[in-house]
Each structure stands twice: as C-alpha cells, then as structure tokens.
Amino acid sequence: MPPSAQRSATRPHVTGPTASRSTAPGSSATGPTATAVVCNLHCDARDPALSTGGRIAQTVPAGTRRVELHFDGGETMGWAVIAAGGQGDEVWLDRSFDAGVTWEPKVGATTVPAGNGGWRTLMHNVDDWNNLGVGLLRACGRPAGSSTIACTSWYRTTWNAGDRRTAAATALMQRYDRNTGLFATTGWWNSANALTAIIDNARVSGMGSYRYAIARTYDLNRTAWQGNFVNEYNDDVAWWGLAWIAAYDLTGERRYLDTARAGADHIHRYWDATCGGGIWWTSSRTYKNAIANSLYVQVNAALHNRLPGDSTYLRRARDGWRWFEGSGMVNGSNLVNDGLVTATCRNNGQTPWSYNQGVPLAALTELHRATGDQAYLTRARALADASTTSGALNPGGILFDDGGGGDVPSFKGAYVRGLAALDRALPGRPYFAYLKRQADTAHARDRSSSDSYDQPWAGPFQRSDAARQHSAVDLMNAAG
C-alpha cells in the first residue's frame, strides 16, 4: 500500500457546534427503542386497502408460512404480510434509516386473528422526509409457537430510486449523517468524494432531493481542521475543493467557489524546487506523489474556468501539468505510478491505482477547456487508452483495484469520474461503451436488494459502505 492509501481520518476537530454520530431515528447506540410515527404524504398506520397500486418486493418462507414485503410506490409506503398460516402468527416491519446498521423493530406488529389463514400490517412510511431520514423496510414473521423468525432482505420504494443512478444515490444518502454532515462508514476525504457524487447525480439525473446535503456539509464542517476544509494532506484539501467547485456549478453560490480558491492557494504553498517542482503530499514535505499533483492541476484549471480574467490559476495549472508530465511518474505503459522516490526523484514503481489514472484525465480536460489546446486532449486519450485496456487494471474487462484499506474503495469512483469528463469532451463518446460495461456489470452482479454496491464490480456483493457506494454512484452517473 502506498502512504497515500494508509490513512482515512473519520472526523476532524471542529470548533463550531456539532453533534455526535447519529443512529436511526427511534434507535440508540445500544439498541433500538420504540417506534416513532412518521408522516409524509400520509402518516404511518394507513390501511393497505387504500393503496392504489402495489408490488411484492420479496417473499420468504417461515416454516410452512410465507412472509411478504409489499410497497406502494405512489404513497411511498410498505406493509408486511404473513400468509398460509393461522391464528397467533406474528408479522411486522423493521425500518432503518442508516442502511440497515440499526433499525426500529416490530413496526406495526400484529398477529393473525382467529378464523384467518393470514394477516397484514398497516402501511408505514419508508422515508422520514421531515427529519431527512432515507429509509429501508423489511418484513418479518414468526409462526405461532415457534422461536424462528424469518425476514426479507432490506428494500425500499422506487421513490427517489426510479433508475439505477438515483437508486444508487439514495442508497448512498442512507449513510449520510445529518448531525455531522459527513458520510458514516468512511473517512474525511472519502466524504468529499461522496458529496461530489451526490452533486453530480443531481446534475445528471435532475433529482434534487439531496441538495440539502451541500449546505449542511459545508456549514457543519467549514471550521474543521484549519478551516475552509484545509488539513495537513494536500490531496484531502483538493478533493474538498473539487466538491465545492461542483457545488458552485450546481447552486451558483459564491461561497463554495471562494472556499475552493482558499484551498487551492493553501496547496500552492507546498510547491517548491525539489525534484524540479511539484507540490508535496503533506505538510511534512516528505513525498511528492501523483494524486496530489494531478489534483493540483485539476483544481487550478477548474478555478480558472470559473473566474473571469484569471491568469494565476491557469499558470499554476499549466506549470503543474508540465512538471507532472516530465516527472517520470507516467511509466512506459502510459500508466501513472504512485509517486517519486524523494532521494532520487525517480518513479517509485508503486501500484498504478485507478484514481491515479483518472484524475489526470479530468485535469487535462479542464486544461483543454481553459486553453483550447487540442494537445491536452490528445495526451488524455493516450492515457485513457492505456488504462481502459490494461489487463492488470481491468481483469476480465472490469475495473478493479487489488488492495484493501479504508481509502481504496474510493479510487474507482474518481477514475470513472475523470474518464467520463474526458469522454464528454470528445466527439463520438469513445469511452462510453467501456463505462457502460462497468455499470451494467456492477448493476447485474454487485448489487444488494437495497441498491448498495461492493468494491469488486464483477461481484459478488458482500458488503458496502459509503466509499464503495459513492464509487458506484460515480459509475452510474458516468454511464447512465
């Protein structure tokens, strides 16, 4: 593992008001408690007979009984059914607002009355719109006299999940901690990428339901670390800068662009003549690496493209790319290794992680937009051709970073985001087929019942977190 993939700070010191990590509404850190009534279009405990249309998400056996989970997408509610049973059989819903980590138990619990072979709960809401709760339901049942409980998997309605892009974004927002303004289950810089994925999703899908996360994240974290999303890691500062540039593009709010500019100015202080130029990865000035320097180019070029009359950020971007290209970090196969050996200023030969291939593509695309110089796109195509056809990066044709750690699952998201930016700038969309193959494969082979995704897009699905999920959102944004 490179040094740049060995840390994942989860929460900085914040000088402003914050709250501790949230659990699901109605739940606590030590276990779930009583159910709270949720009201959206309708309040909890609505009669399923009033449903205007429903679907069965899943049926599971409970001994000789069947437990079914039903949804009404128009009313954004669900209910549980136990069938082929008898008096005393129990049936209920569980409801989670944190991707199934914790849940409200036995929502709408009821039993089969005498003379009936089955029964159903009343309808309950999946989401809690008033409290920003993005939810899931599962149906559970227990035959009378049995200790065995059977539950379906977690599902939700198609509300805010009508296609694979919005479904993946909604699954990511289930991990958004509205108290901290960060994404639970992942780290500080990963949360910047997760927010960027949500912003991009609003742009490409037109679904603005989660735009609230932009201002909430900003307001709760602007005073973290050194303020303005600055800490000792220059790549972290740049990731947040890109998130705020995306926020500015979507909202037009100048404060986001100003914060990105403050971050870029901070990073520039770490440019010096060691190894002929480039910025240091951290404030300790021990390592010049690919990700920090390619991000430096992208952020500065992006700022130039949004600041009329600028020359400073364009000069920095051009100088940054000139140094990057001549640094030796791009190897003979047109793949980017992790960084330089400080003592020799030579390529260290470390793993060509996917994000080290993707960010230069976004940087060159921004530079082309800034200058009109076709040479930047020509170089980007050579790098993209190398990474999309690399058997090491794409075993079996599907992108994969062969490594663990809390940061690595974010890498592929940055890669496809950069490749998609280049693809949109080129006639004929030459990389769209590659992106679509990745997305089709992940959707078919690496997806849970609740539209969560794992790290290997070739599957099988085993677990998810916000880093894995934002990479999937980035992919669905890129491929549609």
N, C-alpha and C positions, 0 to 999 in steps of 0.2 A: 504494500500500500504506500502511495506517496504521502508525504507530510500533509498535502492539501486535502487528503481524504480521511484524515485521522481525528478530526475534531468536529463536534456538532453541538455547539453551545445551545442550550434549550431556552434559557431565559436570562436576559441581562438584568443588571441592577437598574431600576427605574426610579427617578426622583419624583415623578408625578404620582397621582393616585392610581392604584391598580388593585386588582383582586386576585385571589388565588385561583388555581386551575379549577375549572368548572366540572361538575358532573352532570348527569342527565337531570332535567327538572324532575323533582319528586324523588331524587335519589341522593345518596350521600357517599362520601369516600369509603364508608364502612359497609355500605349495602343499601339496597333500595328501600324506600319507605312508601307511604300511602300515595295513591294516585291523585293527581290534581286534575280538575276539569279543564279541558281545553276547548276554546270556542274560536272557530274560523268562519266559514260560510254558515255552519251550524255548530252547535255545541255537542260535546260528547253525549253518548246515550241516545242517539237518534234511532228510530225504528227502521230496520233494514227493509221493511215493506214499503217505505217511502223512497227507496233507491230507484233512480230512473234507468239504471243500467249498471251491470257489474261483471266482474270476471273472477275466476278462480285462479289465484296465483300458484297454489301448490296444495296437494293432498298427500297426507302421510298416514300410515296405519298406526292404530293404537290398540293392539290386540286384535280383536275382531271388529273394532270400530274404525271410522275414518275421521281424521281431523282436517278441516279445510280452512284456508285463508282466502277471504273474499275482499274485493276492492270495488269501490265506485269512484272512478277517476274524476268525474264531473264534480262530485261533492267532496273529493279528496279524503275519503273516509274508508275504513275497513272494518270487517267483523269476522268472527270465528264461528265455525260450525262443527259439531260432532254428529256423526251420522251412523246408522246401522248399530245403534246401541240401545240403551234402556234407562230406566229411572235411576237417578243418582249419579249418572256420568257427569263429570265436570268439563267445562270448556271455558277458555278465556283468551285474552290477548296479552302479550307483552309489548311494551312500547319503549323504544330507545331514541335518545337524541344525541348519542355520541358513537354512532356506527356500531352499536351492539356491545360496547365495552361495559356499560351499565344500563339498567332498564327499570321501568316501572312494572312491577309484577302484577299479574292477575287483573288486568284492566277489564272491567265489565264481566268479571267472573260470574258464572251461573251454572245451574245443574239441570239435567233433563227431568222434567216433571213426570209424575205418574201418567201412564197411558200413552207415552210418546216414545218413539224409537230414535229420536234425535232432537237437537235444540241448537239455538244460535245465540250469540251475544248481541247486544245492541251495537250500533255503529259508533266508532270512535275515530277521532282525527289522527292522521299520520303526523302532520307538522303542527307546530305551535307558532303561528305567524306573529302573534303579539310579543312573544319572547325570543324570536329568532331561532326557534328550535326546528332543526331539519331532521325529520324522523324516519323511523322504520317500525314496522309491525311484524310480529309473528303470532301464529295461532297455536295454542297448546290445549291438550285434553288429557284426561285421566279417567279410565273406566271405573265405575263404582266398585269398591272393594279391592282395587289394585293400587300398588305403590308406584307403578310405572307411568311416567309422563312422556307423552310424545309431542314434539313441537315441529312446526315447519321451519324452514330457513327464514332469514330476515328478508323482507320485501318492502316496497313502497308503491304508491300510486304513480301514474305517469305524470302527475303534476310537477312541473319543473324538471321533468325527466322524459320528455317526449321523443327524443332521439338519443343516439349514443353520446353525442357531445354534451348535451345538457344533463343526461343521466350521470355521466362521469363527474361533471362539475358539482352536481347535487350531492353525490357520494363524498366528494372532497369537502364540501361545506359541512357535512356531518361531523367533520373533525376540526372545525373552526371553533376555537374557544372564545366566545364572545366577551369573556371577562378579561382576558389578556390581549385579545386582538391578534393572536398568533394561532398556528395550527398545531393542535395537540398531536403527539406521537412523532414529532420530528423537530429539527433544530432551527436556529435563528436564520441562517442563510437559506435553508430549505423553505422556510415560511415566506421569504421574499419571492422565491420561485413559485410557490403555491399561489400567492396572491396574484402574481403575474399571469398564471394560468387562468385564474378566475376572471381577471380583467380581459384577457384575450378571448375567453369564452363569451363574455358579454358582447364583445365586438363582433365575433364571427357568427354567433348564434342569434343575436338580437334579444336574448333573455337577460333582462336587467335585474332579476330578483335578488342578486347577491352583491349589487353595487355598494350596499351599505358597508361591506367589509373594508372598502377602500378607506373611507374617512375614519372608521372605527380603529383599524390597524394603525393608521397614521397618528391619530390623537392619543392612543394608549401607549405608543412606543417612541414617539418623537424625541423624548428626553432620555431614552435608554442609552447605555454606554456613555459616549462622549457627546451625545445629542446629534440630531439630524441623521440618525442611523449610521453613525461613524463608530467603528471599533478598531481593534488592532489588526484585523485582517482586511487587506485592501480588496480582495475578491468579494468578501461579505458586503463591503461598502458599495461596490459596483453592482452587485445583484440587487441591492435595495434601490440604488439609483435607477436601474432599468425598470424596476417595479413602479417607481414614481414617475418615470417618463411615460410608461404605459398608462398610468392613472391620469396624467395630464392629457394625453391623447384622447382618452375616453371622456373625461369630465370638463376639460378646459380650465381647471383650477390652477392658478399660477403657483400656489404654494408648493405643489408637488414638483413642478419643474425647478423651482428655486432650491428645494431640498436636494434634488438630483445634482444640481450645479454645485452645491456646497460639498457634496460627496466627491464629485469629480475634482474639485480644487484640492480637497484633502489628499486624495490619492496622488495627485501630481507632485506633491511634496516629496514623494518617495522615488522620483525619477532622479537617477544620478549616472555618472560615467562608468560605473563598474560594469564590466563586460560590454562596454561601448554604449550603454544606455539602458532603457527599460526601467520598470518600477519593481520595487521589492514586494514580495508577497505579504509580509507583515511588518509591523513597526520595529521588529528586532533586526531587520535587514540582514537576513541570513540566506535567502533563497529567491532567485528570480525564476518564475515559473510561467507556464503557458497560459493558465486560466486567468491569472491576474492581469497579464499583459494584453491578452486578446479582449478581455472585458474593458480594459483601459481604452483601447481603440474604439470599441463599440459605443461606450458611454460618451466619449468625447465627440465622435461623429454624430451620434444621435442628438446631442445637445446643440451642435452647430446647426443641424437641420431644423431646429425649433427656435433658434434665436436669431432673428433677422439682424444682419450686419455683423455677425460674429466672424472673427478671424482667429481668435485664440484657440478655441476648441478644435477647429479644423486643423490648425497647425499641430496641435498635440496629437490628434488622431493620425495625421499623415506621418509624423515622426515616429509614433508608436508602431504603425504598421511597417515602416521602413526598417526599424530596428528588429521587430518580430521576424520579418522575412529573412533578414540576414543573421539572426541569432544562432541558427543551427538547430532550433527546436523542431523544425519541419524536416523529417528524415527523408531518405532517398526514395521511399514509397509514397511520398506526399501525405504521410500521416504525422500528426503532431504528438511528440512525446511530452512527458510531464514538465520538464524544465531543464535547467542548466546546472552542471557541477560548478559551484561558486569558485572553487580554487582554479579551475581550468577554463571556465566559460564555454564548456562544450556540452553538447546534448547528453543528458544523463541516461538515456536509453530506457527510461521507465515507461510503464504501460501507456499506450495511446488511448486513454479513456475517451469515451464517446463525446463528453462535453468539450474536451479539448479540440475535437474536430468540428463541432457545431458552432461554437461561439465565433471563431474566425469567419465563418460564412456570414453570420449576421453582421459582423464588423465590416467586412468587405462590401456587403450590400448597402450599409449605411454610408460608407465612403463613396460608393458609386453614386448614390443619391445626392451626396454633398457636392461632388465634383463633376459628374457626368463622364468620368474617365472609364471607358469600357475595359481597360486593363484590370481593374479591380474585379469585375465580374468574370473575366476570363480566368484570373487566378482562382477565384472562388469555385468555378466549375471544375478546375483541375483537382482541387482539394476535395470537393464533394464527390467527384467520380471515384477518387481513391477510397473514401470512407464508405460509400454506399456499396462498393464492390468488394470490400475487404472480407475475406472469409473468416479472419480472426475476429473482426468486429461483428460479423453477421453470420454466425454458424447456422447452416440450414436456411440462410436468407433472412433471418430475423435478428434484429439488433440486440446485442447482449453485452453488458459489462461484467466480466468474470471477476467479481470481487465482492467482499462483504463490507460491513461498516455502515454507520448510520447515514453517511452522505452519498454513497454510491447510487442508491436508487433514484436520486435526483438527476443523475448525469444524463440519462437518455432523454428526459424532458427538455433539457437545454439543447441537446443535439437536434431533435426534431423541430424545435422552435427555430433554430438557426437555419436548418435546411429548408424549412417552409418559407422563411423570409427570402432566401435566395430564389427558391422556386417561383414565388410570386413575382419576382423581378425579371424573370426570364421568359421569353416568348415560348409558347408551347408547353409550359409547366413540365420540364423534363424529369423532375424528381417526384412528381405526384404519384406515379404508379408505385414507386418504392414506398412512399408514405402510406398509401392506401393498403398496400400489402401488410405493412406493420400493423395498421389499425384493424384490418379485417381479421388478422390472425389473433391479435390480443382480444378482440371482442368475442371471437369464437372459442378461444382456448384458455384465456387467462382472466376470466371474469366471474365474480360471485353472483349470487342471486340478487344482491343489492347494488350491483354495478360497481363494486370495488375491484381493483386490479392489483396483481402482484408484480414483482420485479421482472421475472422472465416472461416476455410477451408470448413466447412459444408455449407457455403453460408448463405444468398445470398450476391453477390457482391454489395457494396455500394460506397466505396471509397478506394483509395490506396495512399500510399506514399512510400518512399524509405525503411523504416523499414518493412512495410508489404511486400513489393516486394522482398527484399533480403531474407526474410524468405521463400517465395515461391521459389526463385532460389535455396536456400539451399535444399529445399524439392525435387525439380526436379533433382538437382544434385545427391541426395541420392537415388532416386528411378528410374531414367532414364526416 
